[in-house]
Amino acid sequence: MRYWILALGLCWALGAQALPLVEKQRFALDSFTTQSGTTLKEVAVGWEAYGTLNADKSNAILITHFFSGSSHAAGKYSDQDPLPGYWDAIIGPGKAIDTDKYYVLSVDTLANANAFDPHVITTGPASLNPATGKPYGLDFPVVSIRDFVNVQKALLDKLGINKLHAVVGASMGSFQALDWAVAYPDKVERMVSVIGAGQMDPWTVYGLERWSDPIKADPAWHNGHYYEQGQPKTGLTKAVAYIIYDATYPDGFNSRYTPPTDAAPKSDIRAGYKSVDELMGHAAIRAHFQDANAILYLVRASQMFLAGYNGKLEDNLAKVSAKTLFMPASHDRLLVPKMARSTYETLKKLGKDSQYQEIDGVWGHLDGLVNIQSQGQVLKDFLDK
């Protein structure tokens, strides 16, 4: 998603204090057993942190990242980086998530989409299977939102962090944040769900399936065993284009792309529109760092999402003891605001301490990333109370 944001040419928190340069760190587990029952050997993920952990380790805030993101939530790796991490507008000294007060950390998910980004460390289908010495491909087990949460918990356990001041995530990251509050209620004091939901519905499951279809339809996919031959670029690029399109509201999308006034399509059915070519060009930039199989695994993890993993949502939400804040985007076409509002209303019905605040803007789902600072004070007040 960073490459899409770069293409938009957005301004980020001008005049705000910058974080020191960020270092990507590596966390490894000798083995990890997934919710699907498979034990993976030699699991590794990347993580980064901003701010300082206090003496009693009570000021930690975990940031859980979105579908096509990574643990690079804020700051830069070098002074030459064109843009900082995706939520730099709200993470840093004096910002809504104030690194003068909080120790903020973020962790790559398993099967991270950006498997070929040199700054991403993640075990996934593109990784070498220790048993065969070859990439896993589709032999990699199905992974869930709860698996992502449990890897994060393993890192926190190693760091000696027994309780989180808050867990905050956007989109697929919101799934992880809410699942944290259900799975480990004694360890989460506050939970913030940005552009999120409590569970998937059939409409959203089908919408996500569209992201998988072009990959599977590409002859170069070879049923997931393409690593020696190279990526199924056509299918992957089309999938990424769908992701960009679905995450964007028409007002923002139309301001970015050329209006359909091309002459050639009027006389030649084979001719295309410049706006479509522009979108595909942006998708190709992002696809360069992504793994097609990883997209399939993240789609499945998202489709399966239910806060609590099993059972009924209301029963699972009854376990939540954290204060919660839901921040959907008013014009979201991907995870419509009703999904977050329904979860919020269920928590209120259960007598839980919960807040709801929509993020307005012209970018739809993307407003949870590029316009989050518009509700920065709401977020700051929630974290500080």
KAPE-V821596 format. One record per pair of residues at least 24 apart in sequence whose ideal C-beta (glycine too) atoms are under 7 Angstrom apart, sorted by the first residue. I is the first residue (numbers start at 1). GAP is how many residues later the second one is. D is the distance in Angstrom with one decimal. If there is no record, write none. Layout:
BEGIN
i = <I/I>
gap = <GAP/GAP>
d = <D/D>
END
This chain:
BEGIN
i = <1/1/1/1/1/2/2/3/3/4/4/4/5/5/5/5/6/6/7/8/10/12/12/12/12/13/13/13/16/16/17/17/17/18/19/19/19/19/19/21/21/21/21/22/22/22/22/22/23/24/24/24/26/27/29/32/34/34/34/35/35/35/35/36/36/38/40/40/41/42/43/44/44/45/45/45/45/45/45/45/46/46/46/46/46/47/47/47/47/47/47/48/48/48/49/49/49/50/50/50/50/50/51/51/51/51/52/53/57/57/57/58/58/59/59/59/59/60/60/60/60/60/61/61/61/61/61/61/61/62/62/62/62/63/63/63/63/63/64/64/64/64/64/65/65/65/65/66/66/66/66/67/67/67/67/67/68/68/70/70/70/70/70/71/71/71/72/73/77/86/87/89/89/90/90/90/90/96/96/96/97/97/102/107/107/107/109/110/110/110/110/111/111/111/111/111/112/113/113/113/113/113/114/114/115/115/115/116/116/116/117/124/124/124/125/125/125/125/125/126/126/126/126/135/137/137/137/137/138/138/138/140/142/143/143/144/144/144/145/145/145/145/145/146/146/146/148/149/149/149/149/153/162/163/163/164/164/165/165/166/166/166/166/167/168/169/170/170/170/170/171/171/171/171/171/172/172/175/175/178/179/179/181/181/181/182/182/182/182/182/182/185/185/185/185/188/189/189/190/190/190/190/191/191/192/192/192/192/193/193/193/194/194/194/195/195/195/195/195/195/196/196/197/197/197/197/198/198/198/198/198/199/199/199/199/200/200/204/205/207/208/208/208/210/211/211/211/211/211/212/212/212/214/214/215/215/215/215/221/224/231/232/233/235/236/236/236/237/237/237/237/239/240/240/240/240/241/241/241/244/244/244/245/246/246/247/247/247/247/248/248/248/249/249/249/249/249/251/252/252/252/252/255/313/314/317/317/317/318/320/320/323/324/324/325/325/325/326/327/327/327/328/329/329/329/329/329/329/329/330/330/330/331/332/332/333/333/334/335/355>
gap = <65/67/68/85/368/81/84/282/283/240/278/282/78/81/364/365/76/77/275/248/360/71/72/76/77/75/76/360/76/79/75/76/77/74/31/55/56/73/80/54/55/56/57/26/28/53/54/55/25/24/95/97/95/128/125/119/107/109/113/109/111/112/274/105/106/103/83/101/89/88/80/77/79/62/63/65/76/77/78/106/25/62/74/75/76/24/58/59/60/61/108/24/57/58/54/55/56/24/25/41/49/54/48/51/52/53/51/50/103/104/105/105/107/42/43/44/106/43/45/101/104/105/36/41/43/103/104/105/107/43/90/102/105/24/41/43/105/106/103/105/109/112/113/41/44/104/108/104/105/106/107/46/104/105/231/235/45/175/38/42/44/47/50/35/36/37/47/33/42/283/285/283/284/282/283/286/289/280/283/284/71/286/63/44/45/48/39/33/37/38/41/29/32/183/186/187/182/177/178/181/182/185/175/176/175/176/179/173/174/175/172/167/170/173/99/166/168/169/172/101/165/167/168/92/87/88/90/156/85/86/155/157/158/154/158/157/160/165/30/31/34/156/160/33/37/163/28/27/30/31/34/31/25/24/26/24/25/24/25/24/25/26/217/24/24/25/24/25/198/199/24/25/164/194/197/126/130/127/130/129/128/129/139/141/143/125/126/134/135/137/138/134/135/136/137/134/133/134/132/133/192/193/131/133/133/135/187/190/133/134/147/133/174/178/133/134/137/140/170/173/139/144/138/142/143/146/109/115/141/144/145/106/107/108/114/103/105/131/98/39/91/94/95/32/28/31/32/84/88/83/84/87/24/25/24/77/80/81/71/69/61/60/54/57/51/54/56/43/46/47/50/56/43/46/47/50/38/39/42/35/38/39/34/87/88/87/117/118/119/115/116/118/82/84/113/114/115/111/110/111/112/114/107/33/32/29/30/33/32/27/32/30/28/30/30/32/57/30/30/32/48/30/29/30/32/35/36/38/39/28/29/30/33/32/33/31/32/31/30/27>
d = <6.5/4.7/5.2/6.3/6.8/6.6/6.1/4.9/4.5/5.9/6.2/6.1/6.7/6.6/7.0/6.3/6.1/5.6/5.0/6.6/5.5/6.8/6.6/5.6/5.3/6.4/4.2/6.5/6.4/6.3/5.9/4.1/5.7/6.8/5.4/5.8/3.7/4.9/6.5/6.8/6.1/6.6/6.5/5.2/7.0/3.9/6.4/5.7/6.7/5.6/5.5/6.7/5.2/4.8/6.0/6.6/5.0/5.6/5.1/4.7/5.2/5.7/6.5/5.0/4.6/3.6/6.6/7.0/4.9/5.3/4.7/5.7/5.5/5.7/4.5/6.8/6.1/5.4/6.9/5.9/5.6/4.5/5.9/3.3/6.5/5.3/6.1/6.4/4.4/6.8/6.2/6.6/6.9/6.0/6.5/6.6/4.1/5.7/6.1/6.2/4.8/4.7/3.5/5.5/4.7/5.4/6.0/4.1/5.8/5.1/7.0/6.6/6.7/6.5/5.1/5.3/5.7/4.9/6.7/4.9/5.5/5.9/6.1/4.8/4.9/6.8/5.4/4.7/6.4/6.0/6.4/5.4/4.5/6.9/6.2/4.0/5.6/6.6/6.3/3.4/3.9/3.8/5.3/6.2/6.9/6.9/4.9/5.0/3.9/5.2/5.0/6.8/5.9/4.3/5.6/6.6/4.9/6.4/5.4/6.0/5.4/6.8/5.0/4.0/5.3/4.7/6.4/4.5/6.3/5.5/6.5/6.5/4.2/5.6/5.6/5.5/6.6/3.9/4.5/4.2/7.0/6.6/6.4/6.8/4.9/5.9/4.6/5.0/6.0/6.2/6.2/6.9/5.6/4.8/4.0/6.1/6.4/4.9/6.8/5.0/5.9/5.9/5.0/5.7/6.9/3.8/5.4/5.0/7.0/6.5/4.3/6.8/5.1/6.8/7.0/6.6/3.8/5.9/6.3/6.7/4.6/6.7/6.7/4.4/4.3/4.8/6.9/6.3/6.8/3.7/6.7/6.8/5.9/6.0/5.7/5.4/5.7/6.5/4.7/5.6/5.2/5.7/5.1/5.9/6.6/4.6/5.4/5.5/5.2/5.5/6.1/6.8/6.8/5.2/6.6/5.2/6.6/5.7/6.6/3.8/6.9/6.4/5.7/5.6/4.1/6.7/4.1/5.4/4.6/6.1/5.1/6.7/6.8/6.9/6.4/7.0/5.6/7.0/4.7/4.5/5.3/7.0/4.8/4.6/6.8/4.9/4.4/4.9/6.8/5.4/6.0/5.3/5.9/4.4/6.8/4.4/5.8/7.0/5.6/4.9/6.7/6.5/4.6/4.7/4.7/6.7/6.7/6.8/5.0/6.9/6.3/4.7/4.6/6.6/5.8/5.2/5.9/5.7/5.6/3.3/6.3/5.6/5.2/3.6/6.0/6.6/5.1/5.2/7.0/6.8/3.4/6.2/4.3/6.3/5.1/5.8/5.2/6.9/4.8/6.5/5.0/5.7/5.4/5.5/5.0/5.3/5.8/6.4/5.4/7.0/5.2/5.0/3.8/5.0/5.3/4.7/6.2/6.3/6.5/5.3/5.8/5.2/6.8/6.5/4.7/6.5/4.4/6.2/4.9/5.0/4.7/5.7/4.0/5.1/4.8/6.9/5.4/5.7/4.0/6.5/6.6/6.1/6.9/6.6/5.0/5.4/6.5/4.1/5.3/6.1/5.3/5.8/4.2/6.4/6.1/5.8/3.0/4.0/4.3/3.9/6.6/6.9/7.0/6.9/5.5/5.5/5.6/6.1/5.5/6.6/5.9/4.5/6.7/4.5/4.6/7.0/4.8/5.0/5.4/5.7/6.2/5.7/7.0/4.8/6.7/6.0/5.9/4.1/5.2/4.6/6.6/4.8/4.7/5.3/4.6/5.5/6.8/4.3/6.5/6.5>
END
